[in-house]
Amino acid sequence: MSTKKALKSAPELSIQEKEGSAKNALVAFIAVEKPDEGKEEAVAKKAASEMADILGKVGAKEIVVYPYAHLSSNLSSPDVGKKVLDLVFTEASQLGVPVIKAPFGWYKSFKIHVKGHPMSELSREILIEELSKEPAKADESEALKSEEKMKSVWKVLTPDGELHDTDSFDYSKYPNLKIFAEYEFSKNRVAPIAPPHVELMQRHELVDYEPGSDPGNLRYYPKGRLIKGLIEDLVNREMAEYGAMEVETPIMYDFDHSSLKKYMNRFPARQYTIETPNKKVFLRFAACFGQFLMAHDATISYKNLPLRLYELTKYSFRVEKRGELTGLRRLRSFTMPDCHAFVSDFEMAKTEMAKRFELANSILSKVGIDPENDIEMGLRIVKDFYLEHKEFVTGLVKKWGKPILVEMWDSRFFYFMMKYELNFIDALGKASALSTDQIDVENAETYGITYVDSDGKEKYPLIMHLSPSGAIERNIYALLEKAYMVSKKGGTASFPLWLAPTQLRVIPVSEKNLVYSEKLVAELSGKRIRADIDDRDLTLGKKVRSAGKDWVPYTIVIGDNEEASGKIAVSLRGEKEKREMTVDALVSEIREITGDMPYKPLPLARELSIRPKFVGSN
């Protein structure tokens, strides 16, 4: 159903064009990009050729050509986009099956049911290069090239220590584990449609695409920067309490440095590379490089172990594939908390990992992501290591309290023997790793990192790689996706109170209540509560609805009675009944809920009437 125009130039639609349906169809979500301009016919022919190939493999009986701008932040002009879509429709119409073309330039809504087919979701990027040019490629590590060739065995490990075949395990009590397993088996990281958090991050003016940058590098508006900054403050605080020493290291490194190059080829990532006046460099994809070089130059004793170095990297960079870049879920530039602990042996490593496992779970819980209900655990491990340390691995799963997915290798290719990941499952059934920790048996020797043991001899430590929360951006993605899924189940979408950009909104009934309302907002703000005032020239009903759309947790309407009595009627988001409270009681309740979580002041003007609009119109 087409609801309203996205482009003023979009032609009016007939009743027949406003609705449509297809059964057993190949649905092609298409975004036309800047590089396609001037190559419209070649792009359309290639797209139709890809459709013909997929059509035969999946046995679809119809084709739906669906313009979907959300797939890219580098869109072509509307005229070129429409031309390519029309040409694709024409080319596809020659494939011998009915073809439906969704209207171009209109906002649309749809429902789709996807078969459980291994090719039910896939992507194709159509590149028409000039004959004289070689296609541009990101530098790829040897690990990335080898990763797709590696063979492994997948199992489900239950808290009782039993390994189960993934195809015969009873997932009836663990539906998200099944979704996670299917996601891992498919290796399909492309979302066929924009995930719900994209619309939410834009509507709430948190984060948006930045057309002036490389794809996967986003802009943060004041409210989004507030939420991101608060989570950063939480992670920094928790890591300091854990005993990690905060450092800062460069974002770029010599591409030909021997130790760095070896490590790059053991880590599955694509690098940004830059030619400086002096050398070829790459942008870091984690804090490993700087921390390892720092540890190489340090004098370390066994008395210093475990030695914990930590950095909140602003920023880390990975050249993720174009079709995999979706909102906050997968980016090319991101903020990654990265902590390396240098330990003497496997016994110390296991003790450290158990402590960090509790830390990671605690941080996610405080952010508002519930490990028990929102997260599935994955473990990647070398078989011999598993057999030797089975009791430890099973102990982690017992602490986790539910089955986990295990990928087991016969031999080690990567630098680690064991790695766990805590994965969030979103509304589209995609899994995204948040917290992760690893036991690295290789890089101390690669970087020449040693410590002096009690016997006076130099030895290589093992290295633990912990990201206690995962990328901060993915935490925001998870919170938005979770809020969407809560609302779809009939609940109330919201942010955790400590992260809500506005925690309390005061709404004066009329202009004569404005002065009292402003004093109340100033009083609340002085007590470390993010309070604002809706002083706009709107009806009371519109102001109340606006607070709901903004997910404001507490709303107070101030009229003559409230001014006279000093008591206020408080509306709490998600509750039907108002509660009469004193200001002090309200402050105490908010303080009790937010506890000792980090605080930042209101990121925008207190008065809604003087705030700019960053995204379209509300």
N, C-alpha and C positions, 0 to 999 in steps of 0.2 A: 504494500500500500504506500503510495507516494503521499507525503504529508504536506510539504511546502517546498518552495523553490530554494535551492542552494545558490543558484546563479540567476541574476535578474534576466539574463538573455535566454534562459531555458524556455523552450516552446511550451504552450499550454497542452495539456494532455486530454485525450478523450477518456470516457468512462472505462473503455476496454483497456486502455493503456495504464490506468491507475491500479489495476489488480491483475494478478496472474499466478499460475501455479504450474509446477512441473513434477513429474514422477519418474523415478529412476533416471535422474538427470546428472550430467556433468556440469557443475556450476563453476564458471570461470570468473573469479573476482579479479578485476583488472585495474591497474593504475598506470597511466601513461606519464612518462617522466621527461625532463628537459633533454636528456641525450637522445630521445626518440624523435625530436623535432627535425624535420627534413628527411626523415627515413620512414615516413608513415606507412607506405605500401609494403616495404620490406619487413617492417615490424609486424604488420597485420598478417602477412603470409606466413611468417615464422610462427606466430602465435597460433594460427589455424593448424599449422603442421603439428605443433605440440598437442593441440586438442585431439587431432586425428589419432595420434599415437596413444594417448591416454584413453580415448574413447574405446579403442579396440581392446585395451587391457582390462578395463573395468566393466565393459559390457553395458554402458549407459545407452538409453534410448532417445534422449533429448540433450540439448545443450542450452545453458542459460549464460548469456554474456552480460556480466554485471559490473558496471563501473564502480570502483571502490577506492576513493581517494585516500582513505586512512592507511593504505599500505605503503605510502611514501610521503616524505617531507620535501621531495624535490620534483613536484608535479610540473608537467608541461602547461602551456597556456590552455585555457578551456577550448579554444577553437581546434587546436591540435588534438587534444584529448578526445573531443567528439568525433573528429575525422577518423582517428585510429579505431575507435569503438565501432563506428559505422563500417569501416573496412573489414574489421574482424568479423562482424556480423555477416557481411557479404561473403567473405571467404569461408566461414564456417557453414554457411547455408549450402555449400556445395559438397558437404560431407555425407549427405544422404540421410540425415536425421532432422527432425524439427528443431528450430533454433528460436529462442525467445531472447529479446533484447530489453533489459531493464532501462528505464528512462535516464537520460544523462542530464545532470544539472539539478536534480531534485533530491531532497532528503527522503530516504526510504526506510521502511522497516520490513523485516522478513522473519520467517520461521524456517528452520532447516533441520532435517533429521538425516544423520550420516550413518551409512552402513559400517559394520565392523570389518572393514576391508583394509588390508595393509596399505592401500593407496588412497584411503578415504580422504587424507589431507596431504597435499604436497604443493610445492611451489616451483615455478619456472621463471627465470629472469632472461628476458629476450634482449640480447646485445647485438646490435648491428654495427660492426666496426668498419672503419675505412680500410681498404685493402693495404694501404701503405703503413698501417699502424698495427703494432702488437697489442693485444688486450692487456690492460693494466691489471697487475696482480699484487696483492699484499704479500709481504714476505711471510712464508709459512715455515714453521719448525718441522724438523724431521719427525717429531713426536706426533704432530697433527697429521702428517701424511701416513704415518704407520698406524694411527689410532683406528682408522676405518678397516685396516687389514687384520687387526688383532682378533684372536678368538678367545672367548671366555665362556664360562658356565654360569648360568643364572640360577639362584636358589632363593628360597624364603627361609630365613632363620627365625625360629620362635624363641621366646624367653626361656623355654625349658632346654635349650641347647640343640634342638633337633633341626636338621636341614631337610627341606621339602622341595620337590620339583615344582617349579612355578606353574606348570600347566595343570597339575592335579591338586594344588593347594586350594582349600576352601576359603574363598575370599568373602563369603557372605557377611561376616562381621567386620570386614575391613575393605569397604568399597574403594576408599582412596588409595589403599595399597595396590589394588588391582589397576586403578587408573595410572598410578606411578609406574608399575611394571610394564604396562602396555606402552606408555610413553617412552620408556627406556629401550624397549625392544624395537620400536618403530624407528628410532633415531631421527624422527621428524621434528625439527625445532621451529617450524614455520606455522604461525597462526593463520588460518584461512580467512578470518575476519578480525577486525580490531577488537582486542579484549576489552571488557567493560571498563576497566580502570582508566583507559585513555579518555573516554568521554567524561569521566568523573574528575580526572586531574585537570581537564580543561574547564569544565563547568564551574569547579570550585576555585579556579584561578590559582592553581598550585604550580603546575609545570606545563610546558608546552614545547612543541618542536621548534627548532631554530633554523629557518631556511637559509640563513646567512652562514651557517657552519656546515661541517661534514655531518651526514646523517648519523644518528646515535649520540649526538651532543646536544643536550637540551638546555632550555632556559628555565630559571626558577623565579616565579613571582614572589612578592613578599610573604604570602601565607605559606607557600611551598618551602621557601627558604627557612621560615620559622620551624616547620615540622622537621625538615632535614637537619637543621642545626640542633634541635633538641635531642634527636636520636644520636647525633654525633657526640653531644655532651654526655649523654648517658653511657655510651660505649667507652668514651675516654675515662670517665669516672670509674666504671667497673673494672677496666683494665689496670688503672692505677692501684685500686684496692687489691687486685689479684697479685700485684707486685711486678708488673711490666714497666720497664723504663722507656719512656717516650723519647723517640729520636725523630730526626727529619733527614731525608735523603733526596738526591736529585731525581727528576722525572725522566731524564734521558741518559743513555749509556752508549759506549763505544760498541758498534756492531761487530768489530773484529777483535774485541778483547777475548782472549782465549777461554777464560773461565766462564764469562758471560755467554759466549757463543755456544759452549757445550751445554750449559743449562737451558738456553733457549731451545735447543734441539731435543731436550728431554721434557718439555712442557708444551701441551697441545694448545697453542694460541697463535694468532696472526698479529704481526707487529706493524705499527706505524713506523716508517723509517724516514729520516730527514738527512739531507746533505748540509752540513754546517760548513763554514769556511775552512775547518780543520779536518773533518772526518765524517764518515757516515755513522749516524747514531740511530737508535731505536727508542721509542717511548716505552717506559716500563709497563708491564701488565700486572705487577704486584710489587711489594716492597722488598722482595727477596734480594735483589741485586745489591741495593744500598746497604741493607743490614748485613749481608754476607761479607761484603768488602770491609765494612766496619769491624765485624768480628775477626776477620783475617788480621787486621792491624792491632787488635787488642791483645793484652796479656791476660790470659784466663787461667785460673787455678781450679782444681776440683772443688775447692771451698766456695767458688762462685756459682756452682751449678745447683739447680737449673738456673741458667742465665736467660732472662726474658727481655727481648727488645721488641718495641711496639711502635707502629706509625699508623695514623689515620691518613691514608694516601689521598691527597687531592692533587692530581687525579691519577688513576690507573687507566691504561688504554689497551683495547683489543679491537682489531679490525674484524668484527663479527660480519657474517654474510648479510648482504643487503636485505634479503627477504625475511631474515630472522629478527630484524630490528623492529620491535613493537613497544611503543610507550616506554615505561620504566622497567620492563621485564628483562630486556636484553639491550645493552648499550655499547657504544664504542668508547665512551668516557664515563668513568664512574668513581665513586668514593668507596675505597675498600679498607676497612680496618685489618691490619696484618700484623700478627705477633709471632715471632720465632723464639722458641725456647731451645737452648742448647743443653743436652743432657748426656750423662756418661754412658748409659747402657739401656737395654730394653726394659729392665725393671724400673728404672727411673722414668723412662718414657711412658710406660703404662700408668704409673702413679700420676704423672703429669697430665696425661690424656684424660684420665678419669676426673681429675679436678677441673680441667678445661671443659669437659663434656657438661658438667653441672653448671659451669659458668655460662656456656653458650645457651643452654636451656633457660637459665634465669634471665639472661638479656632478652631473648625473644619473648618470654612471658611478660617482662616489663614493658616492652615495646607495644604489646597488645596482640601478639601472635601466639596462640595456645599450642604448645608442642603436642599435647594429647589429641586435639581435634583438628588442628590446621596443618600438621607437619607429618611427613613420612620420612623414615630414615633409610638411607642407602649406604652400603658398605662395599668398598672395592679393596680386594685383598689378594695377596699371593698365597696359593694353596699351602705351601710348606709353612709359611708364617702362621696361617690359620691353625694348622694342626699342632704346631708347637705352642701357640698361645691361645688355644681354644677357650680355656677357662676365663681368661681376661675378656675375650670377645663376647662370650656368653654373658659375662657380668655386665657389660655395657648394655646388652639387649635386655637384661633383667631390669636395669635401671630405667631403660626406655619404656618398658612395660607393655610392648606390643610387637608383633612380628615386623621384621625388616627385610628389605630386598638386598641380596648379596650378589655381587659380580666377582667371580673367583677366576684368577689366572693361574695356569700351570707354571709359568715362569715370570720373572719380573722384567718389564721393559722400562717403566717409568722409574723415577728416582726414589719412589716411596714403596714401602712394603704394605702399607695399610692406610686407607683414607675413609673417613665417614663423611656423609653430607646430610644435612637436615633440609628437606625439600618441601616447599609450599606448593599445593595443588590448586590451580586457579579455576575460574568459571568455565574455561574452555578445555579443561582437562590437561593443561600443560603443567609440567613440574619445573620448578626453579630452585636451585640450590641456594640456601641462605648460609647458615653456619657450616663450617667444615674444619677438620683437623687431619693432619697427616704425620706419619713417621718416616722421615727422610734418612736413607742409609748411604747416600752418595755424595751430597753436595759439600759436606765438610772437607772431604778429600779433594774434591774438584776445586774448591776455593782456598785450600790450604789453611783451614780453620782448625786450630789445635788448642788443647788445654794441658796443663801440667798436672798429672795425677799424684796421688799420695806417695807413690814410689819414686817420684822425681822424673818420670818419663813423660814425653809428649805423646798424646793420643788424640785421635779424631773423635769428636762428640757425634751423637745422633742429633738431628734437627727436627723439631716439631713445627709444623706450619698451621697456625690457627687463624681463621677469620671468625671472630666470635659471633658476629651478627650476619655475615655476608655483606654484600654491597648495600650501603645505606639506601640507595635508590630502590633496591628490591624490597626493602622493608616497607617503604611507602606503597609500592605496587601491591604487596601482600595485604596491607591494611585496606586499600581501596577495593581490591578484589573480594576480600572477606566481607566488607561492608555491603557490596553489591549482592553477594550470595545470601547474606542475612536478610536483606530486603526482599529477595526473591522467595524466601521461605516465610514471608509474612512478618519478619522482624523489623526493627528500626535501624537503618544505616547510621553509623556515627563514627567519630574518631574517639580514641581513648581521651578522657578529660584532660590529661596533662599535655596532650598534643593538639587539642582543639584550638584553632587560631583565635576564635572568640569563645571564651568559656561562658560568658554571661552577657546577655543583651538587655538593655533597658529601653522600654518603649513608652514614651509619654503619650497620654491620651490626647492631649491638646497642647497648643503652644504655651498656655499658662502653666503647664506642668514641666516645662522644659528646664527651668532654672533648678528646680529640685532634683530632676533626673540627672542633670549634669553634675551636681554636687555628689549624688549617690555614685555615679560612675567614677568620679575622682577619688572618692573614699575607697571604693572597691579596688581600684587600680593601685592605690597606695598600700593595699594589703596583698599585693602580688597575685591579683586575679586579672586575667585579660578580659576587661569589660568595655563594651562600646555602647553607643546610643543611636537609635534610629530616629534622627531628627528630620527625616525627609517629609516633604509635603504629600503624604500618602494616607489612605484610609488606615484605620487601626487593623482591619482584617488583612490588608496587603502587607503591612509590616510584620504581623504575626506569621503569615505564610512565608515571607521572605526569611525570617529566622529559621523556619523549618527547612527551607531549601538550602540554607547555609549550614545545616546540621549543628546549630547552636545548642549546647547542652542545657543551659538555664536561660529562661526568658522571664522578665519582670515587666508588667504593665503598671505604670504609675499614673494614677488619677487623683482626684481631690481626696477621696477616702484614704488612700495610701499616704498622702502627705499629712493628713490630719492625725491618723492613728500611729504612724511610724512603723506599722507592720506592712509586709508586702506579700502579695500572692505570687508564688513562684511556680512556673510551668517547667517541668523537667521533661526533656525530650524522651519520647517513648511511653510517657505516663499520661493517662487521660485526665486524672484529677489534679487540680492545683493544690498547692500546700501553702498555708499561711505561716510565715516565719518572720523572725527579726533578722536584721542585717547581720548581726553577730552570729546567729545560728546558721545562716546561709554560708558565711565565711568559714565557720568551723566545719561544715559538711564538705565544702570543696577542698579545704586543707586536708581533711581526713582521707578523701578519695585520692588526691594527688600525692599525698605523703611526701616523701623526700625526693620525688622525681625532679629533674632539672626544670628550671623556669626561665622564660624569656618574656619581655613585655610585648604588648600588642604590636603587631608588625605594620599596622596601617593607622590612619587617623582615627580617633575615637568616634568622630561624627561621620555617619555614613554619607551625609550630604556632600562632603568634600572629598570623598575617595574617588580616585580614577578607576576606570574600567579597563582591565588588561586584555580581556578576551570577549570580543563581540559585545552583545547586549544581554543583560539578565532578564 
